[in-house]
């Protein structure tokens, strides 16, 4: 009888020990199950761009803003259909280019300039003060030729130093557009010069 009671006591103790021993294991498996259902970690941020890549994006953004600003002035002040046509082309092309620059800069974590620098503000103010044929000639020579020549030269220089393939691809894509704008401006300047020469010797009525 006593032997049977001792066996019951040992079995009860073993059962209790087994129950209490399972509790920590259950407590440990719960977080593991929760962790398995947790969402995947966020993707790593894009690699930091080099100074050359950042400068290229900033220069593109500034050039686009400047061309759009002066073109809008030309659309409001000029009565010359050729000048207005050129200005509208500048608004269309540089607005499209700016959208691409902004999208890439956002993806790369680059802050772009949001307003014209001192040089371009001064040029815009000067154009606002002009009118008539003087305005037309000045706009085409400065915004059409000088500014596009400057931008084209900067993009050419940037190409040798760019590290990011996406930035390099965008600069490579936009540079021929800038070159085409420059050629258009040169042709308009040449056309204007021929027209002036052709009427220079005409008698005054």
C-alpha positions in Angstrom: 0.0 0.0 0.0 2.7 2.4 0.9 4.7 1.4 -2.1 1.6 2.2 -4.3 1.3 5.7 -2.7 4.9 6.4 -3.3 4.5 5.5 -7.0 1.5 7.9 -7.2 3.4 10.6 -5.5 6.4 10.3 -7.9 4.1 10.3 -10.9 2.3 13.4 -9.7 5.6 15.2 -9.2 6.8 14.2 -12.6 3.6 15.4 -14.2 3.8 18.7 -12.5 7.4 19.1 -13.5 6.6 18.3 -17.1 3.7 20.9 -17.1 5.8 23.7 -15.6 8.7 22.8 -17.9 6.6 23.2 -21.0 5.5 26.7 -20.1 8.8 28.5 -20.8 9.1 26.6 -24.1 5.6 27.8 -25.1 6.5 31.3 -24.1 9.6 31.2 -26.3 7.9 29.8 -29.3 5.2 32.6 -29.4 7.5 35.5 -30.2 9.2 33.3 -32.8 5.9 32.7 -34.5 5.1 36.4 -34.4 8.5 37.2 -35.8 7.9 34.9 -38.8 4.9 36.9 -39.7 6.6 40.3 -39.4 7.0 42.2 -42.7 10.3 42.2 -44.5 12.8 45.0 -43.7 12.7 48.2 -45.9 15.1 48.2 -48.8 18.4 49.9 -48.2 18.6 53.6 -49.4 20.3 54.3 -52.7 24.0 54.7 -52.7 25.3 58.2 -52.0 26.1 60.1 -55.2 29.5 61.6 -55.9 29.9 65.4 -55.9 30.2 65.3 -59.7 26.8 63.5 -60.1 25.1 65.9 -57.7 26.6 68.9 -59.5 25.4 67.6 -62.9 21.8 67.2 -61.6 21.9 70.7 -60.0 23.3 72.3 -63.2 20.7 70.6 -65.3 17.9 71.8 -63.0 19.2 75.4 -63.0 19.6 75.5 -66.8 16.1 74.1 -67.3 14.6 76.7 -65.0 16.5 79.5 -66.6 15.4 78.5 -70.1 11.8 78.1 -69.1 11.8 81.5 -67.3 13.3 83.5 -70.2 11.2 81.6 -72.8 8.0 82.6 -70.9 9.2 86.2 -71.0 9.7 85.9 -74.8 6.2 84.4 -75.3 4.7 87.4 -73.5 6.8 90.2 -75.0 7.8 89.2 -78.5 5.6 89.6 -81.6 8.1 87.8 -83.9 6.7 84.4 -84.9 10.1 82.8 -85.1 11.1 84.0 -81.7 7.8 82.9 -80.2 8.1 79.5 -81.9 11.6 79.1 -80.5 10.5 80.1 -77.0 7.6 77.6 -77.0 10.1 74.9 -78.0 12.2 75.9 -75.1 9.3 75.7 -72.7 8.2 72.3 -74.0 11.7 70.6 -74.1 13.1 72.0 -70.9 9.9 71.3 -68.9 10.1 67.7 -70.0 13.8 67.5 -69.2 13.2 69.1 -65.8 10.6 66.5 -64.9 13.2 63.7 -65.7 15.9 65.5 -63.6 13.6 66.0 -60.7 12.4 62.3 -60.8 16.0 61.0 -60.8 17.1 63.5 -58.1 14.3 62.4 -55.9 15.2 58.7 -56.4 18.8 59.5 -55.5 18.0 61.7 -52.5 19.4 64.9 -54.1 18.0 68.3 -53.3 17.8 70.5 -56.4 17.7 74.3 -56.5 14.2 75.7 -56.4 14.8 79.2 -57.7 17.1 81.0 -60.2 20.6 82.0 -59.1 21.7 85.6 -59.1 23.1 85.4 -62.7 19.9 84.1 -64.2 17.7 86.5 -62.2 19.7 89.4 -63.5 19.3 88.2 -67.1 15.6 87.8 -66.7 15.3 91.3 -65.2 17.2 92.7 -68.1 15.0 91.0 -70.7 11.9 92.3 -68.9 13.2 95.8 -69.5 13.7 95.4 -73.2 11.1 95.4 -76.0 10.7 95.1 -79.8 13.5 93.9 -82.0 16.2 94.6 -79.3 14.4 92.2 -77.1 14.2 89.6 -79.8 17.9 89.8 -80.7 19.0 89.8 -77.0 16.8 86.8 -76.1 18.1 84.7 -79.0 21.7 85.7 -78.4 21.8 85.3 -74.7 19.2 82.6 -73.8 19.4 80.9 -77.2 23.1 80.9 -77.9 25.1 81.9 -74.8 23.2 80.0 -72.2 22.9 76.8 -74.3 26.5 77.0 -75.1 27.4 77.3 -71.4 25.1 74.4 -70.5 26.4 72.2 -73.4 30.0 72.8 -72.2 29.1 71.9 -68.6 27.4 68.7 -69.6 30.4 67.7 -71.7 32.8 68.4 -68.8 30.5 66.4 -66.4 30.5 63.3 -68.6 34.2 62.5 -67.8 33.6 62.6 -64.0 30.2 61.0 -63.6 30.0 57.8 -61.6 26.3 56.9 -61.4 25.1 55.2 -64.5 21.6 56.7 -64.3 22.9 60.2 -64.0 25.3 59.6 -66.9 22.5 58.2 -69.0 20.3 61.3 -68.4 23.2 63.8 -69.1 23.9 61.8 -72.3 20.2 62.0 -73.3 19.8 65.7 -72.6 23.0 67.0 -74.1 22.0 66.5 -77.8 18.7 68.4 -77.1 20.7 71.3 -75.7 23.0 71.1 -78.8 19.9 71.2 -81.1 18.6 74.3 -79.3 22.0 75.9 -79.8 22.0 75.2 -83.5 18.5 76.6 -83.8 19.6 79.8 -82.1 22.7 80.1 -84.3 20.5 79.7 -87.4 18.1 82.4 -86.2 21.0 84.8 -85.5 22.4 84.2 -88.9 19.0 84.7 -90.5 18.6 87.9 -88.6 22.0 89.1 -89.8 21.2 88.4 -93.4 17.9 90.3 -93.1 19.7 93.3 -91.6 22.3 93.3 -94.3 19.7 92.9 -97.0 17.9 96.1 -95.9 20.9 98.1 -94.8 21.4 99.8 -98.1 17.7 100.5 -98.8 16.8 104.1 -99.2 14.7 105.7 -96.4 11.2 106.5 -97.4 
